[in-house]
Every structure is written in C-alpha cells, then in structure tokens.
Amino acid sequence: MARPAKFLLDGRVVTAADASPTTTLLQYLRGPLGRCGTKEGCAEGDCGACTVVIGEPSAEGMRYRAVNSCIRFVPTVDGKEVVTVESLRAPDGTLHPVQQALVDAHASQCGFCTPGFVMSLFALWLERDNVTREQAVEALSGNLCRCTGYRPILEAASHMHGLGPSKHWPKGAEHDKRRRALLPADESPVRMPGYFAPRTVAELARAYLEAPESLLLAGGTDVGLWVTKQLRELPPIIYIGDVADLERISERDGALEIGAAVSLTDGYGAIVARYPMLSELADRFGSPPVRNSGTLCGNVANGSPIGDSMPVLIALGAEVVLRRGEQERTLPMEALYLAYRKNAMQPGEFVRAVRVPLPRADRLVATYKISKRRDQDISAVCAAFAMTLKGANVDEARIAYGGMAATPKRAIAAEAALRGKPWNADTVRAAVTALASDFEPIGDMRASAAYRLRMAGALLERFLAQTGERA
C-alpha cells in the first residue's frame, strides 16, 4: 500500500502526501509549508543558504545535524524532525541565543545567507556547551557570506552560549524524550509511485534484484544535483537510509566494517578514531552538512575519479562487501573500478559495507589533498600512502591516487620501485619517475596534466619528509 513520508515540524506531524519522490525539502518548506526563511542559493549544497537541522533518535537521545535542504528529497526525512530558522523563535517573540548573538554582533547585512548561518550555528549550539573559533570555522565551512564577512559571524558563535539557555529549545535528556515521543512512528516503509524505502537488507536486496534499473539512493549529495542542476528525470528510487542494519559500524576479523547507510560524518569519525592522521582529509571532505547527509559507501559506489574517500581506503587495503539477492561477495576496493563510471557490480548488486583494515603498529599512513580552496573543493590530486619498513628498507608499499586517471587507482610501478629498497631520497626519486608509467593524467580547469604528475611526485616526496629518511 502507498504511504507518504511523515515528519515532525514545530511539534506537529506533517504528512507530505503531495510531495513527489524528488521534491526537495527546500521546495516543500518554501512552497506548501510557507517556510521562506530557508533560501535557495546554489541548489547544489555549496552555499549553505538552504541549511536546516534534522533530528532523529539515536542511542544517546535525539541527534540533531545540519543538512542542505536543497538536495535532500522529502521522502528521506520520514520519521525525523525538521527544524527551520522559523522554529527557533519562541512564541512570545524571544529570539534563540544563536539568533540574538548574530544580532548583537551585527553579523548580517543583506540577510540572504543569515538563516543558513543560524541553522549551522544552532546545530553547533546543540552539540556543545561552548565553542572555540576553530570549531565555529569548521561548522560554518559550508556557509558562504558575501556581505558581512566572517569576523562578526565568528564573534557571534563565540558568544552564543554566554546568552543563557533557551526555554523554547532546552537541551538535555528531558527535551530529547519529549521530542522523540512526538516523532511519527510508522513501521511500514514509505512507498509511492517511483519510490520505495525498504526497512531490511533482505527487502532491499529483493527489491533491487527484481528491478535492477532502479536508482539506489543514500544521502543524495550527488543524486540531488541530477535533479536540481541537470533537471533529469530519475528512474524509480530505492532508498537505503531506512535500513537499520546498514547504519551499523562494527569491528570484526581485524577490520572496521562501515554499513552502506552510515553517514560520512560517522564513517570518517570511526576511521579517524583509529587513524588520527586522516583527520585533515575527513575535515576537508565537503562540508558538515554534506557529510551529515552523504554516505561513505555512496562515495565508494559512485566511483568518481576525484572522490576523496577511495585513495586512502585503497592504500589501506579496504574491501567492499557486495550483495546480490541472498548472495554476498567481497572485492578489494581497487578491483571495483573498471573504467570511468564503470564498476564490477552485476545488475541488482549493491555495496552493503566497506571493510577497512585496523591499524598496524609498523605501518606508516598518510594522505594529502591538493585543491584550489582548502574547504569544500574538488581535488586536483588526492594521494594516499601506506607503507611498512623492514629495518631501513621498504617491505610493503601501497600508493593510490585520485584525480590522476579515469578511476581511483594504485600506482603499481611506483610501488615496485620502492619495494625492497632503502627508504631514502634516491629511492623516492626512482618511484617518482615510475609514476609517469602509472598515470597519464588529463588537464582541465582544476589543473594541467603536467601539474598533476608533478604534484603526485611531490606528495610522495612529502611523505618521505614527514616519515623520516632511513638510510
């Protein structure tokens, strides 16, 4: 039977019977719901004017995170709470501390971007009891302002917790309990023409095997742009975000297993907890709202040659767990990619999880990203290295690059040039020379082919400089 999505907004349940599978949350808020504080700027999740906060139950209570409503489809917020900038002001007109702090700091001029800043800061306000400048910068890396500039906005962020609690939005277990009780709870899956959200892995596998022409949707941070920027008509959608078993992170058999519905925020969080040296790459992947919606496995399955997740996962020796019907198989991640946007999955097969080997004490690991901007930019080159030494010599070397070929790819010749040799400048120079036989990069708006090849070598030299030469 057909069932539309239902979500909580300001304490009441909204039944989105008039939303299509690809109606964006932004369109629905500004249209039928009249929430015009949420703005459309770029329509691709880059500017942050469309930011709202989504709340959903977790083991710790309610978890609230900022997301880009311009590329989030309405059916995917089923069973969740949606918070907009209008939600924050108390019925008596009292501003929320985040809003008041922005007023006090004169942190708005034209005002177009301000609601998005409010919502990103509101998510940060809920998450923490005080905020450093660095934390505010990170939280706002997905919001653009062309009028006020960031100094007064960051000043507001540093003062918002000092304005006292919000009676309208109290934090804590009691508030979480009340909001959780109000959430629409329907055990039946969302189903409408062109959209199905199964609740179990078996149900998902069966549906996809029966209709392999369907589009598997996770976070929508790429698919959303197909609708908003390319105006594409999508095939029937099977949404994986309501499959609880795919939201799990676990350790077993010497590997960290990350399910297909785990967000980039949580997936990278689990990886960085075990590989702290990868924190910069995690912080520079998109922005917090993008990472809160997008999934790690979605990035892997997408297979973009400039996807930043894959080089380091390939270097670490990660595997993908593929499921088709009742059958599962495991592939080394580098074997998943055959050609540009072409992978080794069979019709009806999907990525159920990614398995990342746990750290080894003798292994040196690093990854570097080169782009024109530090935040929210696509890589010109992304390099990842995982190496073990035996004495002064290289025992094992795995090197992978993004941006250098039609797929994320290992540098097999460079690895061979390192293996068994002393870990020193002479060996690295030979490996840098070998990179020319591993890759024939293209030139585009992000970088020329010559620059990419030179930078790939320079990043290997940087890895040597950071790990120390062994003669």
BELZI-V354485 format. One record per backbone hydrogen bond with DSSP energy under -1.0 kcal/mol. NH is the residue of the N-H (numbers start at 0). CO is the residue of the C=O. E is the energy in kcal/mol with one decimal. If there is no record, write none. Layout:
# BELZI-V354485
NH_CO_E, NH_CO_E
This chain:
# BELZI-V354485
2_190_-3.1, 6_13_-2.1, 7_79_-2.8, 8_11_-2.8, 11_8_-1.6, 13_6_-3.6, 15_4_-2.6, 16_14_-1.7, 18_15_-1.4, 22_19_-1.3, 24_71_-3.3, 25_68_-2.2, 27_23_-2.2, 28_24_-2.6, 29_25_-2.5, 30_26_-2.0, 32_27_-2.0, 33_30_-1.1, 34_28_-4.1, 35_33_-1.4, 38_48_-1.9, 50_47_-1.6, 51_66_-2.1, 52_82_-2.3, 53_64_-3.0, 54_80_-2.8, 55_62_-1.9, 57_60_-3.2, 60_57_-1.3, 62_55_-2.9, 64_53_-2.2, 66_51_-2.7, 68_49_-1.1, 70_67_-1.0, 73_22_-2.9, 75_72_-1.5, 76_73_-2.2, 77_74_-1.2, 78_5_-3.2, 79_76_-1.9, 80_54_-3.0, 81_7_-3.2, 82_52_-2.7, 86_83_-1.1, 89_93_-2.7, 92_89_-2.4, 99_95_-2.9, 100_96_-2.4, 101_97_-1.7, 102_98_-1.9, 103_99_-2.9, 104_100_-1.8, 105_102_-1.6, 106_101_-2.7, 116_112_-1.7, 117_113_-2.8, 118_114_-2.1, 119_115_-2.2, 120_116_-2.6, 121_117_-2.3, 122_118_-2.1, 123_119_-1.6, 124_120_-2.8, 125_121_-2.3, 126_122_-1.5, 127_123_-2.1, 135_131_-2.1, 136_132_-2.6, 137_133_-2.1, 138_134_-2.4, 139_135_-1.8, 140_137_-1.4, 142_139_-2.0, 143_46_-2.7, 153_149_-2.9, 154_150_-2.1, 155_151_-2.2, 156_152_-2.0, 157_153_-1.9, 159_155_-1.4, 162_159_-1.1, 175_171_-2.3, 176_172_-2.4, 177_173_-2.0, 178_174_-2.5, 179_175_-2.6, 180_176_-1.8, 190_2_-1.6, 191_194_-2.6, 194_191_-2.6, 195_236_-1.7, 196_189_-2.2, 203_199_-2.3, 204_200_-3.1, 205_201_-2.3, 206_202_-2.3, 207_203_-2.5, 208_204_-2.1, 209_205_-2.0, 210_206_-1.4, 213_210_-2.2, 214_235_-3.1, 216_237_-2.5, 223_219_-2.3, 227_223_-2.4, 228_224_-2.3, 229_224_-1.7, 231_225_-2.8, 236_193_-2.4, 237_214_-2.8, 238_195_-2.6, 239_216_-2.6, 242_239_-1.7, 245_242_-1.4, 246_243_-1.8, 249_256_-2.3, 251_254_-2.4, 254_251_-1.4, 255_355_-3.3, 256_249_-3.5, 257_353_-2.8, 258_247_-2.3, 259_351_-1.9, 260_245_-2.3, 261_258_-1.6, 263_293_-2.7, 264_290_-1.9, 266_262_-3.2, 267_263_-2.8, 268_264_-1.6, 269_265_-2.2, 270_266_-2.0, 271_267_-3.3, 272_268_-1.7, 273_270_-1.0, 274_270_-2.7, 277_274_-2.2, 278_275_-1.8, 281_277_-2.0, 282_278_-2.5, 283_279_-1.7, 290_286_-3.0, 291_287_-2.2, 293_289_-3.1, 295_261_-1.3, 298_294_-1.7, 299_295_-1.9, 300_296_-3.2, 301_297_-2.1, 302_298_-1.2, 306_303_-1.8, 312_308_-1.6, 313_309_-3.1, 314_310_-2.5, 315_311_-2.0, 316_313_-1.2, 317_312_-2.9, 318_354_-2.5, 319_330_-2.7, 320_352_-2.9, 321_328_-3.1, 322_349_-2.7, 323_326_-2.8, 326_323_-2.2, 328_321_-2.2, 330_319_-2.2, 332_317_-2.5, 334_331_-1.5, 335_332_-1.7, 337_341_-2.3, 338_341_-1.6, 341_338_-2.6, 343_335_-2.0, 348_345_-2.2, 349_322_-2.3, 351_320_-3.1, 352_320_-1.3, 353_257_-2.2, 354_318_-3.0, 355_255_-3.0, 357_253_-2.3, 362_359_-1.8, 363_386_-3.8, 365_384_-2.1, 367_382_-2.5, 369_380_-2.9, 375_285_-1.0, 379_369_-3.3, 380_369_-1.4, 381_401_-2.1, 382_367_-2.7, 383_399_-2.3, 384_365_-3.0, 385_397_-2.1, 386_363_-2.6, 387_395_-2.3, 389_392_-3.0, 392_389_-1.7, 393_420_-3.0, 394_387_-2.6, 395_387_-1.6, 397_385_-2.6, 399_383_-2.2, 400_408_-2.5, 401_381_-2.7, 402_304_-2.5, 408_400_-2.2, 410_398_-2.4, 411_409_-1.1, 414_410_-2.3, 415_411_-2.2, 416_412_-1.9, 417_413_-1.0, 418_414_-2.2, 419_393_-3.5, 420_417_-2.2, 422_391_-2.5, 423_421_-1.7, 427_423_-2.2, 428_424_-2.4, 429_425_-1.7, 430_426_-2.0, 431_427_-2.7, 432_428_-2.0, 433_429_-1.8, 434_430_-1.0, 435_432_-1.2, 436_433_-1.6, 438_434_-2.1, 443_446_-2.7, 451_447_-2.2, 452_448_-2.2, 453_449_-2.4, 454_450_-2.9, 455_451_-2.5, 456_452_-1.6, 457_453_-2.3, 458_454_-2.3, 459_455_-1.2, 460_456_-2.1, 461_457_-2.1, 462_458_-1.9, 463_459_-1.9, 464_460_-2.3, 465_461_-2.2, 466_462_-1.8, 467_463_-2.1, 469_422_-3.9
